[in-house]
Every structure is written in C-alpha cells, then in structure tokens.
Amino acid sequence: MSAPPRLSHVIPVTSLTEPLPIDTLFDPARPLEVEIGCGKGRFLTARAAQNPDVQYLGIERMLSRVTRLDKKATRLKLDNLRILRLEAFYTFYYLLPAHRIRTVYVFFPDPWPKRHHHNRRLFSPLFIDALWTRLEIGGTVQIATDHLDYFSTIRARITADSRFCEISAMERAPHEQTEFEYIFRNQGLPIGQCAFQSLPAPERPLPPLTIPPEMEPNEKNP
C-alpha cells in the first residue's frame, strides 16, 4: 500500500493545548492573517497571491477541503500560506500566541440554525475573549454571513464588548469571494457584513476548558 500524499502546507499538530511555535512557522517580522473555515481556499489563495509579504494561516477541519487547498497552494507556489486542520475555537483558545494576528476573516460560519444547537455557534462570549487576546491591538476581524439572525447576534455581541469598535467591512472582488459567497451573491441573497477593530484593554486570563473527544480531529470526525 502506498503512503498517503504529503501535505506540504499543512502544520502538524500533536496537542490541542500546547501553543504552536508560530514564530518558527512564520516570520515574526511579517504580518499574520488568519481565515477561519477557509474551505477550498478561494479567498485565502487569492489574498496570499496578491500579498506575498503577508503571511496567511487557514483553519479548516474537513480533510477533503484541506487536501484540495494544499494542492492548490502548492500549484500556485504560495510559500506565505499554511493550513491548520483543526477546530477554530480551540485553535484560538489554546494554540495561537497573544496579540500576534493582524486580521481574522470569518466568512459564512456554520449558523447552526436550530435553537438547541445555538451553543455550537463559533461566536460565543468565550470565543470573543480568545479573539481579542489573539488579535494585535488595532487588529481587525472581518465577518460575513448569509444567516441574518446569526449576523445580528454576532454584531450585537461584539458591539457590546468595549474591547472592540466597529469599522467599515471590506469589499471582496469576485475572484476573492469564498465558494459560498460567490453562490449566494449570484442568487441575489442578502449577506450581512461587519468588521471590528481591537482596542487597548486590561488582559483577561482565559479559563481552562475541557476538550470533548468529539472535537479531536480524526478521519471519522473531519
């Protein structure tokens, strides 16, 4: 049996609680931007190709999407792009260094529309705490979703947090739009967009969490 193909842009992870050696994986002198749920990488690869002096990290759980993105990044010779196959909440909570990220992009996160699933949504108070902790002071988060109820919840939660101020949301050229955005815009569906900048504030320690087994990345739970 042949060995599985090597994923040259994927960061190997051995622990969900030990911080990643970000300044070994990325040049500390260059800005770092992160896309959560990068999918097949339509947005991420476009940005990386246009901005070779910026470093990009894509976070994606699904192995099939990670594999396709890795092949695309290799084909385009994007040396400034790395991929992390992991759940975004725990990545931000445990694995990323404090105040290192210039921009976080969260486009079309899973809305978990059923009320009894709302606790699975990404933008919980704990995630917003972790988000501020990982962003540079003055760093930004760009958000877009077609689920307008979820959009209202996200916007209200971050607006109410004094560590953030709202700014203008970015506009993406058609070639930068994620697969979902491209489809939704062609269908004429409304899309909620907002963006926030992090402000100086006292540090808040993140409380330790228990990681449920179902969050561990594996072939049965990609």
N, C-alpha and C positions, 0 to 999 in steps of 0.2 A: 504494500500500500504506500502510495506517495505521500510525502509530508504536506501539510496544508501550506498554502502560499504565505510568504512573509508579508506582513502589512507594515510597510516601511515608515508610514507616517503616524502609526498608532503608538501611543505611550503605554508601555506595560504597567499594570497596576498589581501590586502584591498586597495592599492593605487599604481598607476603607477608612481608616482613622489616622494613619501616618501621613503627614503632609508630603506632597510631591516636591521633588527638587526643582522647582520652577526655574531658578536662576542657573541651573545646569542645563535644563531642557531649552530654555530661551535666554537670549542675550539680555541681561539686566539693564543695559543702556538703551534698549529699544522698547517702544510701547507694545503692550499686550492687549489684544481684544479677544473676547470670548463670545461664541454663539452657542446658546442652549438649544438643544433639539435641532441640530444642523441638518438632519436628514441626509439626502444625497449630495448636499453641498453646493447647490446652485448659487446661493447668496455668498457663502463663505469663500468659494473658489474665485468668484468674481472679485470680491474685495481683496483677496490675497494677491491676485494677479495685478490689480490696479495699484496696490500699495506695497511694493516689495520691501520697504523699510519698516513696515508694521508687521508684528508677529500675531498670528491667529491661532486660537485653540477652539476646536469644535467639539461639543459634548453631545454624544448620541448613544442610546442604549441598544438599538437594533443592529445586530451583527450584519445583516444583509446591506443596510444603508452604510455602515462603517466601511465594509469591504468595497462598495461602489465608490465611495468618496475617496478612499485610499488610492484606488486605481486611477481615479480622475486626477488627484493631486500629483501622483507620480507621472502621469502622462503630460501634465502641464508644467512639470518641474517646479512645483511650488515648495521651495525649501523653507518658506516662512509660515508653513501651516502644519499643525499637529492635531491629532484626533484622540479623544479620550472616550472609550466605550464604558460608560458608567452613568449612573443615575445623577441628574443635575443637582438635586437638593443636597445629597451627601458630598458631592464634589465641592460645592460652595461651603458647606458647613465645616468640612474637615480637611480637605486636600489642598486648597489654594491659600497662598500667603496673604497677609493683611495688606490692604491698600496698594495692590500691585496692578490691578486691571484698569485700563483707561476707559473701555467701553464694553458693556454687556448687551448683547442682542437677544431678545426673546420674541420670536415671531411665531404666532399661531401655536401656543402651548395647548396641550390637551385640556379642553374645558371641563371635562368630567361633568356633563350637564345634569345628571340625576342628583337630586338634593342629598341623598345619602352617600354620594361619592364626593361631595364638595371638599371633604377633608383631604382628598388626594391631590387637590389642585396645587400647583407649584407656589403660587404667591400667597403663602401663609405668613403670619407675623414672624415666625422663626426664619423663614427664607429671606424676608426683607431685612431682618437683622444681619444675616450672613451676607446678603448682597451689599449692604453698606460697608460691612467690615472688609470685604474683598476689593471694593472699588477704591481707586485713588480718590483723595479729596479733590473735588472738582471733576471726577469721572462721571460718566453718564450711563444710563440704561435706556435702551430703545425697545419699545413694546408695540406689537401689533397682534390683533386677533379679530376673527370674524364673528366671535360669540360676544354679542354686545352686552349681555348681562354680566359675563365674566369680566369684560373690559371695564364696566362701571365699578365692579368690586375692586379690581386691581388699581384703578386710578384713585378711587376713594381711599384705599388703604395707604398708598404711598403719599398722596397729598396730605393725609393726616399726620404723617411722620415728619417731625421738624428737622430731621437729618437730610431731607430732600427738598428741592424746589423744582417745579415743573418748568420745562423748556420746550422749544419747538421740536416736534418729531421730524425725523429725517424723511426725505422722499427718496424712493429707490427707483432707479431706471429699470425698464423691463428686464434687462439681462441680469439684474441683481435680485429680482424678486424670487422668493422661495417657490418651490413647486406648488404649494398650497395657495400662496398669494397670486401667482400667475393664473391659476384656475379660477379663483374667486373673483378677481378683477375682470377676467374675460366674461364671467357670468353676470357681472354688474352687481355683485353682492356688496353690501356696506362693510367697511373694515374700520374698526376702532384703532386709533394710533395715539400714543402718548410717549413722552420722554421726560426723564428726570435727571437732575444733577445732584451729586452728593455734596453735602456741606460739612464744615468742621463741627464736631460734636464730641462729647466725652465718650470714651470707649466703653462698650458693654460686653463683658465676657459672655461667650456663647455657652449655654449649659450643655453638659454631656447628654448624648442621646443613645437609646438602644436601637441598633440596626436590625430590623426584622429580616429573617432569612430570605423572604421573597424579593428583597431589594438587591440581593447579591447578584451580580451579572453572571449568567451561565447560559449554556446552549438551550436549556428548557425555559429560561426566563430572560430572553434577549432584550 
